């Protein structure tokens, strides 16, 4: 059972945050950080425009490497890195000077120190990702950044920022925080999308909405909706039927009498599934004799459907058609039979007693 979030803890943390932000040194540091970011971003943009004007081949080379799925030469990697080095370097210089000034005045400068630390981490992230293009094709680097590097960097930045205002260790123990982190990972990975068919807790459901805290699904068997905390999607076994391919394979076991012609039964079953309008032709359906049972020859029908929705109904329609067609062709679907043998010595003992 999922516990309700501790709202009292959240309100306490928000109150602490408001008190912290009301301090003058904190407001000055936040203002300087914002101004330096805007100036460095503008400087970085200006340098990038100048490089693109001076080296027009850069854009062509990047597009070519992306299209042909190749790596990027060292020269062009260096040009791509210059705007970040100039912009973030300017940002580091401004924040370091302001931090030293505040320190000499006896003011706190924790926010500026954290900002400088994050800038160094960002520079390393940029150098690493661009340097990776020397060895890995650009399209692969973009995928790595989107699905792995960028989420980790964002989570790191959020943790460092929250640690300034909140008790992060206590916050991470709260289920609502786990839900938020899980929601961020789900949105970045794209592993679940609205319209996906999943099975969790033994129930098949359709994903309706993926949000930061919870995922809304519609249960197929009764059309009800459930709001599932995102952390449960990581801690419980989850089966998706529409991850990379919405097609689904269904199978059905049919028994026929030993008096039948097996090839005739296979032909009849193939004709039945081929004529059903919702059974896919590619991959083609198949029918195989799989077992000599105690009272029947067992055939397995395997069909592919375009979507998991309606699978039970389709298999039911095929089963009804099989029953009808077998009756028309005098093919018996046997039921289990048992032969009873009475031992003669037991029978003689019963006669003597009477």
ROMAR-971871 format. One record per residue: residue in three letters; x, y, z of N, C-alpha, C, O in turn. Coordinates in steps of 0.02 Angstrom, whole numbers, plus 32768, in hexadecimal, padded with zeros to 4 digits. Example, Ala and Ser with C-alpha at 12.3 -4.5 7.8 and 13.67 -1.06 7.14 Angstrom:
! ROMAR-971871
Ala82947EE4818682677F1F818682947F5B818682C87F5A81A7/Ser82827F90816282AC7FCB816582858002818A829E80398192/
! end
This chain:
! ROMAR-971871
Unk802B7FC48000800080008000802C803E8000805C80448027/Unk801C806C7FD4804480A97FCE802D80DC80027FF280EC8005/Unk805B80F5802A804C8126805D8043816C803F8062817D800D/Unk801881938060800F81D7804B804D8200805B806D81F3808E/Unk805F82318032809B8259803F80948281807F805D82978091/Unk80CB828B80A280CD82B080E080CC82FB80D08100831980C4/Unk8090831880CF8089835E80BC80A6838C80F180BD83C380E0/Unk80A58377813080C283A18165810C83AC8159812583E48162/Unk812F837881468177837E8137818283AE80FD81B083D780FF/Unk815983A980CA816083D4808F8154841D80A2817A8449808D/Unk8121842A80C88112846F80DD814B848B8107815D84C68100/Unk816784628134819F8479815C81DB848C813181FC84BE813D/Unk81E9846380FE8221847180D2821584B180AA824384D8809F/Unk81D784BB809481C784F8806E81CF8536809B81E8856A8084/Unk81BA853180DA81C285688108820C857A8113821E85B48113/Unk82358546811B827D85528123829A857380E482C5859F80E9/Unk8282855D80AA829B857A806B828A85C4806682B485EC8052/Unk824C85D680788238861D80758260864880A5827386808095/Unk826E862D80E082968653811082DD865C80F682FB869280FD/Unk82F8862880D7833B862B80BB8340865F8083836F8685807F/Unk830E865F8057830E868D801E830386D6803383138704800D/Unk82E886E0806E82DB87258085831A8749809C8318878580A7/Unk8351872680A38390874580BB83B0876E808383B087598049/Unk83CA87A9809483E987D58063842687B68040842B87BA8003/Unk845587978065848E877880428479874380108498873C7FDB/Unk8445871E8021842D86EA7FF28411870A7FB3841F86F37F7C/Unk83EA87407FBB83CD87617F81840287807F5483FD877E7F17/Unk8437879B7F74846E87B87F4D849287817F2484A1878B7EEA/Unk849F874A7F4484C087137F21849686F87EE884B086EC7EB1/Unk845586EF7EF4842986D67EBF842687087E85842686F47E4A/Unk842587497E968424877C7E618463877B7E37846087807DF9/Unk849D87747E5784DC87727E3384E187337E0884FC87357DD1/Unk84C986FC7E2384CA86BE7DFB849F86C57DBD84B386B07D86/Unk846486E27DC5843786EA7D8C845587197D588453870B7D1C/Unk847287517D6F849087817D4084CB87627D1B84D2876A7CDF/Unk84F5873E7D40853087207D1F851B86EA7CED853C86E37CB9/Unk84E686C67CFC84CE86927CCC84B586B37C8D84C4869C7C55/Unk848E86E97C948474870B7C5984AD87287C2F84AC87237BF2/Unk84DE87487C50851687667C2B8540872F7C08855387377BCE/Unk854E86FA7C2C857786C47C0E855286A27BD58570868E7BA3/Unk8510869B7BDD84E9867C7BA784EA86A97B6984F286917B31/Unk84E286EA7B7384E687177B3A852A87177B19852F87187ADC/Unk855F87167B4285A387137B2785AF86D37B0085CC86D47ACA/Unk8597869B7B1C859F865A7AFA857A865A7AB78593863F7A85/Unk853D86777AB68517867A7A78853A86A57A44853C86937A09/Unk855786DD7A5A8579870A7A2B85B786E87A0D85C386ED79D1/Unk85DD86C57A37861886A27A1F8604866A79EE8626866079BB/Unk85CE864779FC85B7861279D085A4862E798B85B486107958/Unk85818667798B856E8686794C85AC869B792485AE869278E7/Unk85DD86B77946861A86CC7924863F869179058659869578CD/Unk8642865A792A8663861E7910863F860278D4865F85EE78A3/Unk85FD860178D685D685E8789D85DF8614786085DE85FB7827/Unk85E68656786B85F2868478328638867C78168642867E77D9/Unk86688672784286AD866C782C86BD8627780F86E4862277E0/Unk869F85F4782B86AA85AF78158667859177FE8648856A7822/Unk865385A477C38612858C77A986128541779C85DD85227798/Unk864D85247796865184DC778A863E84B477C98630847877C5/Unk863D84D67803862E84B3784185E88494784185DF845A7851/Unk85B784BC782D857284A3782B856B846A77F9854A84387807/Unk858C847277BF8588843D778C85A883FD77A6858E83C6779A/Unk85E1840477C9860383C977E485D983A5781885D683687819/Unk85B883CC7844858F83AF787885538389785A85438352786F/Unk853283A8782984F983877809850F834977E384EC831677E3/Unk8549834C77C385628312779E857382D877CD8562829E77C0/Unk859482E9780585A682B478358568829578548566825A7862/Unk853582BE785F84F682A5787B84D18279784A84B58246785C/Unk84D1828D780B84AE826777D784D2822677C784B181F277BF/Unk8514822877C3853A81EC77B1854D81C277EE856D818E77E7/Unk853881D9782A854481B47868858F81A7787185A4816E787C/Unk85B781DD786E85FF81D878768615820278B185EE822878CE/Unk865581FB78C48672822278FA8685826878E18680827678A5/Unk869A8293790F86AB82D878FE86F682E37908871182D0793C/Unk8718830178D78761830E78DE876F833C791987458362792F/Unk87AE8338793187C3835E796B87BC83A9796087A783CD798E/Unk87CC83C0792587C984087916878384247921877A84587940/Unk875084007906870C8418790B86F18410795286C784387968/Unk870883DD797686F483D579BC870C841179E586E7842A7A10/Unk8749842879D88763846279FB873B84A079ED872F84C87A1B/Unk872684AA79AE86FD84E5799E86BA84E279C186A0851679D7/Unk869D84A779C6865C84A079E8866284AF7A32863184C47A52/Unk869D84A57A4E86A684AD7A9686B684F57AAA86AB85087AE3/Unk86CF851D7A7B86E585627A8B86AD858C7AAA86BA85AD7ADC/Unk866F858E7A8E863B85B87AAD862E85A77AF6862485D47B20/Unk862E85667B06862285537B4C865C85687B798651857F7BB1/Unk8699855F7B6086D385727B8886D485BD7B9686E385D27BCE/Unk86C485E57B6386C4862E7B6C868C86447B9B869786697BCA/Unk864E862B7B8D861586407BB58619862A7BFD861086527C2B/Unk862785EA7C08862B85D17C4D866A85EA7C71866985F57CAD/Unk86A085F47C4B86DB86127C6A86CD86577C8486E286687CBB/Unk86AA86807C5C869786C37C72866B86BE7CB1867286E57CE0/Unk863C868E7CB0861086847CE9863886737D28862A868D7D5E/Unk866986467D21869386337D5A86BA866E7D7686C186757DB3/Unk86D586977D4986FD86D17D6086D287027D8886E687187DBD/Unk869587117D6E866887407D90865587267DD58658874A7E07/Unk864086E67DD8862986CA7E18866286C47E4A865886CF7E86/Unk869D86B47E3286D686AF7E6086E886F27E7E86F786F87EB9/Unk86E787267E5486F6876A7E6D86C287807EA086D4879C7ED4/Unk868287747E92864D87887EC1865387607F028649877C7F38/Unk866287207EFD866986F77F3986A387117F65869C87167FA2/Unk86DA87217F468713873C7F6C8702877F7F8D8717878D7FC5/Unk86DB87A77F6986C787E87F85869A87DF7FC286A388017FF4/Unk866987B17FBC863C87A57FF586628787803086538797806A/Unk8692875C802186B8873C805886E08770807E86E4876E80BC/Unk86FE879F805A872587D4807C86F9880180A68710881E80D7/Unk86B988078094868B883080BA866C880980F486458825811C/Unk867D87C880F9866287A08130861D8785812385FB876E8151/Unk8607878680E585C5876C80D385CB872380BF8601870B80AB/Unk859386FE80C5859286B880AE859286B68062857886E38041/Unk85B08682804785B3867C7FFE85A986337FE885C6861C7FB7/Unk857F860F800D857385C87FFE855385BD7FBA8565858E7F97/Unk852485E97FA8850385E27F67853485EB7F2D853285C67EFC/Unk8560861C7F34859186287EFF85C285ED7EF985D585DA7EC2/Unk85D685D17F32860385977F3085E2855C7F0D860285397EE6/Unk85A285517F1D857E851A7EFB857785277EB1857E84F97E89/Unk856885667E9E856285777E5785A3856C7E3285A385537DFA/Unk85DB857F7E51861D85757E32862B852A7E29864585157DF6/Unk861985037E5C862284BB7E5885F9849D7E1F861184737DF9/Unk85BB84B37E18858F84997DE385A884AE7D9E85A284887D6E/Unk85C584E97D9985E085007D59861B84D47D44862284C37D09/Unk864684C37D74867E84967D63866484517D4C867E84347D1D/Unk863184397D6E861483F87D5A85F583FD7D1485FC83D07CEB/Unk85D484367D0685B6843F7CC485EC84427C8E85E484257C58/Unk862384657C9C865A84687C6C867684227C5E868484117C24/Unk867F83FB7C92869783B67C888665838F7C5F867983697C32/Unk862583977C6D85F083757C4785F383877BFD85ED835B7BD2/Unk85FC83C77BEE85FF83DE7BA8863E83C47B86863B83AD7B4D/Unk867783CA7BA886B683B27B8A86B383667B7D86C8834E7B49/Unk869783427BAD869282F97BA5866482E67B6C867582BB7B43/Unk862A83077B6785F982F57B33861383077AEE860982E17ABE/Unk863383417AE7864F83547AA6868C832A7A95869483157A5C/Unk86B6831C7AC786EF82F17ABB86DB82AB7AA8870082887A85/Unk86A182957ABE868882527AAD867B824C7A62867C82157A47/Unk866D82867A428661828579F9869F827179D1869982607996/Unk86D9827479F18716825E79CE8718821379C3873981FA7996/Unk86F481EE79EE86F781A579EC86B5818379DD86B3814979C8/Unk867E81A779E9863B818B79E0861481B779AF861981F479B2/Unk85EE8199798085C681C27951859881F37976858181E579AD/Unk858D822C79568568826279778522824D798B850B825E79C1/Unk84FF8227796184BB8214797284B981E879B0848981EB79D7/Unk84EE81C079BA84F1819779F784FE81C37A3484E181B87A6A/Unk852981F57A2C853882227A6484F882477A7984EC824F7AB4/Unk84CF825C7A498490827D7A59846282507A80844082657AAF/Unk846082107A6D843681E07A91845081D77AD8842981D57B08/Unk849281D07AE084AF81C77B2284A082047B4E848F81FD7B89/Unk84A582407B308498827D7B56844F827F7B6D844082907BA6/Unk8422826F7B4083DB82757B4F83C482427B82839E82527BB0/Unk83DA82037B7B83C181CE7BA583EB81C27BE483D381A27C13/Unk842981DA7BE6845481C87C1F847682067C3E846982177C77/Unk84A282277C1784CB825D7C3384A182977C4C84AB82AF7C84/Unk847282AE7C24844B82E97C37841F82DC7C74841E83067CA1/Unk83FA82A27C7883D482967CB683FF82947CF583EB82AE7D29/Unk843A82747CF0846682707D2A847D82B67D3E847F82C77D79/Unk849082DF7D0D84A783237D1C846F834C7D3C847B83707D6C/Unk843283477D2283FA836D7D3D83EB83577D8583DF83817DB0/Unk83EC83167D9183E082FD7DD4841683157E05840783267E3E/Unk845483177DED848B832F7E17848183797E288489838D7E62/Unk846F83A17DF6846583E97E01842B83F47E32842F841D7E60/Unk83F483CE7E2983BB83D57E5683CE83C37E9E83B983E57ECD/Unk83F5838F7EA58409837B7EE8843483B07F0A842B83C07F44/Unk846383CC7EE4848F83FF7F008468843E7F138476845E7F46/Unk843884517EE98410848C7EF783E384817F3383DD84AB7F5F/Unk83C184477F35839484387F6C83B984337FAF839E84437FE3/Unk83F8841B7FAC841E84137FEA842C8457800B843B84598047/Unk8427848D7FE5843284CF800283F784E6802C83FF850B805C/Unk83BB84CF801A837E84E8803A835C84B38066833C84C58097/Unk836484738054833D843F8074836B8409809283A784078082/Unk834E83DF80BC837183A580D7836A836D80A4833A834780A5/Unk839B8368807783968339803F839482F08057836F82C8803C/Unk83BD82E0808983BE829B80A1837B828580BC8365824C80B0/Unk835982B280DF831682A180F882E382A280C082B5827A80BF/Unk82ED82CF809082BE82D4805882C18296802C828E82808013/Unk82FD827A8021830582407FF682E48202801382D681D27FEF/Unk82D78203805582B581CA8074826A81CD806B8246819D807A/Unk8251820580528209820D804881F581EE8005821981F47FD3/Unk81BB81CD800481A481AB7FC8819481DC7F90819C81CD7F55/Unk817D82187FA4816B82487F7081A9825E7F4981A5826A7F0D/Unk81E282627F6B822082747F498234823C7F19824A82497EE1/Unk822C81FD7F2F823B81C57F03820E81C67EC6822481B67E8E/Unk81CF81D97ECF81A181DE7E9781B882147E6581B4820A7E29/Unk81CF824D7E8081E582837E548222826E7E2B8225827A7DEF/Unk8253824E7E4C828E82377E28827B82037DF3829482057DBB/Unk825081D57E06823A81A17DD6821581C17D9C821C81AC7D62/Unk81EC81F57DAA81C882167D7481F782397D4381EC82387D07/Unk822C82597D5E825D827A7D33827F82477D05828882537CCA/Unk8292820E7D2282B281D97CFA828381BE7CC5829981B17C8D/Unk824481B47CD68214819B7CA5820B81CC7C6B820981B77C31/Unk8207820D7C7B81FD823F7C46823A82447C1A8234824D7BDD/Unk827682407C3782B382457C0F82BD82067BE582CE820A7BAA/Unk82B381CB7C0282BF818D7BDE828A81827BA8829981657B74/Unk824D81987BB58217818A7B85820481417B8481E881297B53/Unk8213811B7BBA820480D47BBB81B980C67BBF81A280917BAA/Unk819380F67BDA814B80F07BDC812C812E7BBC814081667BCA/Unk80FB81227B9180D981597B6E808E814D7B70807881137B75/Unk806681827B6C801E81787B69800B814B7B2D802481557AF6/Unk7FE0811A7B3B7FCD80EA7B077FEF80A77B0E7FDA80777AEE/Unk802480A47B37804780647B41801B80357B697FF4804A7B94/Unk80217FF47B5B7FFD7FC07B7F802F7F9E7BAD80627F837B97/Unk80217F9F7BEF804F7F827C1F80297F517C4B7FEC7F517C4E/Unk804F7F267C6C80337EF87C9D805A7F007CDE80967EF37CE1/Unk80377F177D1280567F227D5380257F0B7D897FEA7F1B7D86/Unk803E7EE67DB980137ECB7DED7FE17E997DD37FAC7E907DF0/Unk7FF27E787D9B7FC67E457D7F7F8C7E607D567F607E397D42/Unk7F8B7EA27D497F557EC07D237F707EE27CE57FA47F047CE7/Unk7F4C7ED97CAE7F5F7EFB7C707F3D7F3F7C6E7F017F467C7B/Unk7F657F727C5E7F4C7FB77C5F7F697FDF7C267F9D7FCC7C0A/Unk7F4780157C147F6080437BE17F7680847C027F5280A17C2A/Unk7FB3809A7BF27FCE80D77C0F7FA981137BF17FA5811B7BB5/Unk7F8E813C7C1E7F6981777C087F9281B87C107F8E81E47BE5/Unk7FB881BC7C467FDE81FA7C53801B81EA7C7E801681C57CAF/Unk805482067C6A809181FF7C9280A482457CAB80B382717C84/Unk80A3824D7CED80B4828E7D0B80EF82867D39810B824F7D40/Unk810382BD7D5A813E82BC7D848135828D7DC0816382687DD1/Unk80FA828E7DE180F282687E1F80D382237E1480E581F47E36/Unk80A4821E7DE5808081DF7DDD806D81D47D94806F82027D6C/Unk805C81967D84804781837D417FFF816A7D457FEE81407D6F/Unk7FD481847D197F8E81707D177F84813B7CE27F9881447CA8/Unk7F6681027CF67F5980CB7CC87F0F80B97CCB7EED80C67CFD/Unk7EF6809C7C947EB180857C907EB180397C8E7ECC801B7C5F/Unk7E9380197CC07E907FD17CC57E607FB67C917E287FCD7C8C/Unk7E767F847C6A7E4E7F6D7C317E117F447C477DDD7F487C27/Unk7E187F1E7C7D7DE27EEF7C8D7DA27F127CA67D6C7EF87C9D/Unk7DA97F4D7CC57D6E7F6F7CDE7D6B7FBA7CCC7D3E7FDE7CE2/Unk7D9C7FD17CA37D9D80167C8B7DA8804A7CC27D9C80857CB8/Unk7DBF80337CFD7DCD80627D337E1280807D287E3B80667D02/Unk7E1F80B77D4B7E6080D87D467E8580D27D887E6780D77DBE/Unk7EC780C87D837EF280C57DBE7F2880FA7DB87F4181087D81/Unk7F3981177DF17F7181467DF47FAA81227E187FA681167E54/Unk7FDE81107DF3801580E87E0D805081167E1D806981387DF0/Unk806881187E5B80A5813E7E6B80DF81277E4080E880EB7E36/Unk810681557E26813A81447DF5816E81147E10818A80EC7DEA/Unk817C81177E5281B080EB7E6C819C80A27E6781C880777E62/Unk815A80937E668144804D7E60815480317E1B815C7FF57E13/Unk8159805D7DE9816A80467DA681B3802F7DA181C5800D7D72/Unk81DC80447DD28222802E7DD4822D7FF57E06825B7FCD7DFD/Unk82047FF27E3A820F7FC07E6E81E87F7F7E6281FA7F4B7E7D/Unk81B37F817E39818C7F467E2A819B7F2E7DE381B17F557DB8/Unk818F7EED7DD881987ED27D9581647EEF7D6681287EED7D74/Unk817B7F0A7D2F814F7F2C7CFE81587F0B7CBA818F7F057CA1/Unk81207EF77C9D81217ED97C5A80FE7F087C2980C47F1A7C33/Unk81217F1B7BF581047F477BC280FA7F207B8181267EFB7B6C/Unk80C17F2A7B6280B17F077B2580B77F347AE880AA7F1E7AB0/Unk80CB7F727AF380CF7FA27ABB81107FC97ABE811280037AA9/Unk81457FAA7AD981847FCF7AE081A17FE57A9D81A480217A8F/Unk81B67FB57A7581D27FC57A3481A67FAD79FB81B17FBF79C1/Unk81737F857A0B81487F6979D781037F5B79F680FF7F377A28/Unk80CF7F7779DA808B7F6F79F5806E7F2B79E3803B7F177A01/Unk808B7F0879B480707EC779A280787E9679DC80A87E997A02/Unk80487E6879E280497E377A1880397DF279FC80107DEB79CE/Unk805A7DBE7A1680507D797A0080217D577A30802A7D5A7A6D/Unk7FEE7D357A157FBE7D0F7A3C7FBF7CC77A247FCA7CB979E9/Unk7FB37C997A537FB27C527A417F757C307A5F7F597C487A91/Unk7F627BF97A417F277BD37A567F337B8A7A497F4A7B777A13/Unk7F257B607A7B7F2D7B177A757EE87AF97A657EB87B057A89/Unk7EE57AD07A307EA87AAF7A1B7EB47A647A177EE67A4E79FB/Unk7E877A3D7A347E8D79F47A317E5D79D779FD7E2579EE79F7/Unk7E7379A479D97E49798179A77E50793679B27E83791D79CA/Unk7E1C7912799E7E1A78CA79A87E5378A779837E6B78C07950/Unk7E67786B799C7E9A7843797A7E80782779377EA7780F790E/Unk7E3E782B792D7E21781278EE7E28784578B57E1B7834787B/Unk7E3E788278C47E4178B678917E8078B078667EAF788C7877/Unk7E7F78D5782F7EBA78DC78047EE0791A781B7EC779527813/Unk7F1D791378397F40794E78557F4B798678227F4479C07833/Unk7F5B797477E47F6779A877B27F2779CE77A17F297A0A7795/Unk7EEF79AA77A17EAF79CB77957EA079FD77CC7E887A3477BF/Unk7EAD79E9780A7EA17A1678437ECD7A54783D7EB57A8C7849/Unk7F0C7A4B782C7F3A7A8578257F217AB477EF7F227AF177F8/Unk7F0A7A9877B67EF17AC3777F7EB27AE977947EAB7B247784/Unk7E867AC777B97E497AE977CF7E597B2178007E3E7B5877F9/Unk7E857B1478307E967B4878617EB97B8378407EAC7BBD7852/Unk7EE57B7678107F067BAD77EC7ED47BD777C67ED97C1477C4/Unk7EA37BB677A77E707BDB77817E477C0877B07E367C40779E/Unk7E387BEE77EC7E0F7C15781B7E347C5578317E177C8B7830/Unk7E737C4D78447E987C88785D7EA97CB878237EAB7CF4782E/Unk7EB57C9D77E87EC37CC977AE7E887CF5779D7E907D2D7786/Unk7E4B7CDB77A77E0F7D0077947DF97D3277C97DCE7D5C77BC/Unk7E187D3078047E057D6178377E247DA578257E607DA97819/Unk7DFC7DDA78237E157E1B780A7E497E3C78387E6E7E677820/Unk7E4D7E2978777E7B7E4A78A57EBB7E2378B27EE47E3778DB/Unk7EC47DEB788F7F017DC478957F317DDC785E7F1E7DE07824/Unk7F6F7DEB78717FA07E0578427FB97DCE78137FC07D947827/Unk7FC77DE277D57FE67DB477A580327DB377AA80527D847793/Unk804E7DE777C880977DEB77D080A67E047817809B7E3F7826/Unk80C07DD9784280D27D92783880957D66782C805F7D737846/Unk809F7D33780480687D0777F180547CDA782C807F7CC67853/Unk80137CCB78327FFD7C9B786680187C55785880277C44781F/Unk801C7C2D788C80377BE97884800D7BB978AE7FF17BCB78E1/Unk800B7B7A78967FE87B4478BA80177B0878B980317AF47885/Unk80227AEA78F4804F7AB278FA80317A7C7928800F7A8B7959/Unk803D7A3D7915802C7A057940806379FF7975809D79F17964/Unk80527A0A79B480867A1079E7808879D67A1880B979CE7A3C/Unk805279AE7A1A8052797B7A4F801F79447A407FE979517A25/Unk803179067A52800278CE7A517FE778C77A98800678A77AC3/Unk7FAD78E57AA57F9178E57AE77F7178A37AFA7F7078747AD3/Unk7F5778A07B387F3878637B4F7EF978527B287EEA78177B1D/Unk7ED578847B137E9678787AEF7E8F78A07AAF7E5C789C7A8E/Unk7EC378C67A9D7EBD78F07A617F0179007A437F3578FA7A64/Unk7EFF79137A037F39793179E37F36797C79F17F04799D79E3/Unk7F6C79987A0D7F6C79DE7A217F8E7A0979EC7FC779FD79D9/Unk7F6A7A3D79D67F837A6C79A47F8A7AB179C57F5F7AC679EC/Unk7FC07AD479B37FCA7B1879CC7FC17B4A79937FE17B45795F/Unk7F947B7A799F7F8A7BB1796F7FAE7BEE798A7FA57C0179C4/Unk7FD87C0D79607FFC7C4A79737FEB7C8179417FF47C787905/Unk7FD27CB9795A7FBF7CF1792F7FDD7D31794B7FEE7D357986/Unk7FE57D63791F7FFE7DA579327FC67DD879297FA47DD978F6/Unk7FBE7E02795D7F8C7E37795C7FAE7E7B795A7FE67E837973/Unk7F8D7EAC793D7FAA7EEE79367FB17F1379787FDD7F3E797F/Unk7F877F0279A97F887F2479EA7F727EF47A207F4B7EC77A11/Unk7F897EFC7A5D7F737ED07A937F2A7ED97AA57F0B7EAC7AC1/Unk7F0E7F127A957EC97F207AA67E9B7EF37A7D7EA27EEF7A40/Unk7E6C7ED17A9E7E3C7EA67A7C7E557E607A6F7E357E3B7A49/Unk7E8D7E4D7A8D7EA97E0A7A807E7B7DD27A967E737DA17A72/Unk7E5B7DD97AD17E2E7DA47AE97DF27D9C7ABB7DDC7D647AAD/Unk7DD77DD47AA47D9D7DD17A787DAE7DAE7A377D877D847A1E/Unk7DE87DBE7A1A7DFC7D9F79DB7E077D5579E27DF07D2E79B8/Unk7E287D3F7A187E337CF87A227DF27CD47A307DEB7C997A1D/Unk7DC27CF57A507D807CD87A5B7D5C7CCD7A187D3C7C997A0E/Unk7D607CFF79EC7D3F7CF879AA7D5E7CBF79827D3B7C9A7960/Unk7DA17CB979867DC27C8279637DAD7C3F79807DA37C0F795B/Unk7DA77C3A79C37D937BFB79E37D4D7BE779CE7D407BAD79C0/Unk7D1F7C1779CD7CDA7C0879B77CD97BEF796F7CB37BC1795E/Unk7D007C0E79447D027BF978FE7D207BB378F77D0B7B8D78CC/Unk7D517BA379217D6E7B6079207D3A7B2C79327D347AF87911/Unk7D147B3A79677CDF7B0B797C7CAD7AFF79437C9A7AC67935/Unk7C987B3579237C677B3078ED7C837B0978B17C617ADE7896/Unk7CC07B19789D7CDE7AF978637CED7AAF78707CE47A867843/Unk7D047A9F78AC7D107A5978BD7CD07A3078B97CD079F878A1/Unk7C987A4D78D17C587A2A78CE7C427A1E78867C2779E97875/Unk7C4F7A50785B7C3C7A4878147C667A1277F17C4F79F377C2/Unk7CA37A0878087CD079D877E87CD6799678107D03796E7805/Unk7CA7798D78407CA5794F78687CE87941788B7CFE7907788F/Unk7D07797578A47D45796E78CA7D33797579147D1779A97928/Unk7D417943793B7D2E794379807D63796479AC7D9F795879A4/Unk7D4B798C79DB7D7779A77A0F7D6B797C7A4D7D3979857A70/Unk7D97794D7A5B7D89791B7A907D9179387AD57DB3796A7AE0/Unk7D7179187B057D7A79277B4B7DA078EE7B6B7D9F78B67B51/Unk7DC278FA7BA27DEA78C57BC17DC178887BD27D8A788D7BEE/Unk7DDB784E7BC27DBA780E7BCF7DE777E27BF97E2477E57BF3/Unk7DC877B87C237DED778A7C4D7DCE77447C467D91773D7C47/Unk7DF877117C3F7DE276CB7C3F7DE976AE7C857E1E76B47CA3/Unk7DB3768F7C9F7DB276747CE27DBA76287CDD7D9176067CBE/Unk7DEE760D7CFC7DFC75C57CFD7DF075AB7D447E0D75C57D74/Unk7DC575777D4B7DB675587D8C7DDD75187D927DD674EA7D69/Unk7E0675147DC47E2F74D87DCE7E02749E7DE37DD474A67E0A/Unk7E1174627DC87DE774277DD37DEA74107E1B7DB873F87E35/Unk7E2474157E3D7E2973FD7E817E0074287EB17DE3740D7EE1/Unk7DFC74697EA47DD274947ECD7D8874837EC37D6174837EF2/Unk7D7674737E837D3074617E747D1D74207E977CE5741A7EB0/Unk7D4B73EE7E997D3D73AE7EBA7D3573B77F057D0A73977F23/Unk7D5E73E37F247D5873F07F6C7D15740E7F7D7CF773FD7FB0/Unk7CFE743B7F527CBC745A7F5E7C8374277F597C53742B7F7F/Unk7C8973F67F2B7C5473C37F237C5373947F5F7C1D737E7F73/Unk7C8E73837F7D7C9173567FB57C7173777FF37C517355801B/Unk7C7C73B87FFA7C5E73DA80347C1273DB80317BF173DA8065/Unk7BF873DD7FF47BAF73DF7FEF7B9273997FF57B5573907FF1/
! end
